[in-house]
């Protein structure tokens, strides 16, 4: 019955590629074959201080960037499932065996109220579900910092912006974390979060972002 219902829905509202908007004929696909061929998969990510490895799924440009901005700023939170699948593939290929629990770089309370959802948490939950690894909130953002993307001054300005912005939650001791964030630029947010986790007693941290900016 469910399969028949799905076919009826698809007949009236055919699924479209989340990147280019073209109608997709294959069932259970979110990205069309053409866009998959054109995806620029990211190489190993830039070095992140305090981590034992970092990966990104795709390059942050073109249709990927446009789709991600809709996800982050236009309420299209369902895209976390699509992005999470791509990120889980990268993590499984390059960080397998290096973590026991998934966590994320959280928004401040003020930013969470404004946006209504935490995009990094949704990505972490999607990755954890696909890899069958538990997801655990482990950090609290205690400073409502400016968005790193809005800053001039490069890596130094971003590092200063997030300094002492997070505190570790209880119960993280001796855990090996996979730390999730949305876009990796200089690595300053990852580094600050990883440092905070390690000072809080975590055994190790590896990092994964959906996209890598050049």
N, C-alpha and C positions, 0 to 999 in steps of 0.2 A: 504493500500500500504506500509506504513512504517513497519508494522508487518511482511509482506511478505519479504520486503527487509532485515529486521533484521535477519530473519531465513536463508536467502540466505548467508548473511555475516557470520553468525555463523556456517553454514555448511562448509565453506571454512576456516574460522578462528575461531574455537571454543573458547569461553571464558575460561580463566584459572584463578584459584585461585591466588590472589595477594600474598598469603603467601607461598604456597607450589608449585604452578605452575601446579597443577593437573587440567584437563579439568572439567568444571562445566556443568552439564546438566540442572540445574534449570535456568530459565530465570531471568534476573535482579539481579543475585547474584554475588558478587565480592569475597566472602570468602566461601570456600567449607564447607560442613557440618562437616567434620572431623576436620578441623582447628578451626571452631567455638566451637566445643566441647572441644578442647585443649587450647583455649584462657584462659589465667590467668587474669581474671577481677580484677582490682585493688580495694582494699578497700578504705575507705575515705583516702584522701591524708594526708601527713604530715602537721602539723600545719604551716601556712604561716603567718608571721607577717604582720600586718596592713590589713589583709583580714578578712571577716566574714564567711569564709568557703572555702574549696578547695577540688576538686575531680580530679581523673584521670580515664581514661577509662580502660586501660589495663596495665599489667606489661611489662617493657621494657626488653625483653629477647627473645632468640630464633628467630623464624621466624618473629615475630613482629619487633624486632630490625633490622633484615636484610632488611625487607621491608621499614622500616622507613629511614634507611641510603640511600636506593635507592631514596626515596622521597626527602630527604634533600640535597644530594650531587651528585646525578646522573640525575637530571633533570626530574624525573618522577612525575611532579607536579600534574598530574591527580589523584594520590593516595590521595590527600587532600579530595576528595569526599568520599572515603572509610573510611579514618580515621575520617573525620568530622562526618560521620554517627554514628560511635561508640562513639565518644565524645559527640555528641548531646544526645544520649541515657543516658549516665551517668549524664549529666547536668540536663536533664529533670527529672531524677529519684531523684536527691539529692539536686539540687539547685533551683528548680522551685519556682517562685515567689520572688526571691531575687535580680533580676536585670531587667533593662529596656532596656539596650543597650549592645551590644557586642563590645569589643575592643581587642587589642593584644599587645604583647611585640615586638616592631619593631626591625628590623635590623638597623645597622648604614648605612649611605649612601654608604660608601666604600664597605661594605659587600654585600649590595643590588646590586651594580654594578657588583661585581664579580660573584654572584650567578645568578642574573637575575630575581629573584623572592623572595618574603618574605614568608617562609614556615608557619610562625605563622599567617600571614594575610590570606593566603589561607584557613587554618584551621578555622579561625574565620568566614570567609565568608561562608564556608560550614555549620558551626554550626548555624549561623544566618539564613541562608536560610531554614534549616530544622526546626528551632524553630520559624520561622516567627518573628524574632527580628532584628531591624536595627543594622548594623555594622558601627562603627564610629572610624576612626583613632583619637587617643587621646593623643598619646605620640610621641616624637621625640627622637631618640637616638643621643646624642651629643658627645659621646666618642666612638671611635672605639676600644672596649675592646677586649682582648684575649678571645677566646672561653672558657667558664667555664670548659668544658669537658677536656681541655688540661692542667688544672692547678693541681699542687700538693698542699697539704696543707689543703684540706678539706673545710669545711663550711666557715671558717674564710677567706681563700684565695678567695673564690668565692664572699663573701660579699664585701670584699675590692675591688675586680675587677670591680664590677658593681656600686659601690658607686658614686652617682651624675652623672650617665651615661645617665639619661633621663630627659627630660623636658616636662611639660604638654602643650598641645595645647589649644587654646581658645575654649570656648563653652562647657566645661565639667562640669560646675557648677551644683550642685544639681542633678546629674545623678547617677543612681545605675548601676555600671559596672560589666559585666562578662568579666574578663581578661583571654585571651587565650594565651597559649604558647605550645611548642611542647613536651618537656620532663622535668619532675620535678625531680630534684635530691636533692638539699639541700633547695630549695625554695628561694634562694637569689635573683634571677631575679624577681620572682613574688613579693617578699617583697619590693624591690626597686621601681618597677613599681607601686605597690599599694600605697606606701607612696607618690610617686610623684603625683598620681592622687588625693589623699586626700588633699595634700597640695595645689593642684590646684583648689580645691573646690568641688570635687566629694562628693556625699553623702555617698557612700559605695562601697566596692569592694569585689567580690567573684572571685575565680580563678579556672580554669580548664585546665589541660594538657592532651594531648592524652595519654601519657605513664608515668609511674612512675618507676624510676630507684631505685634499692635497694642499 
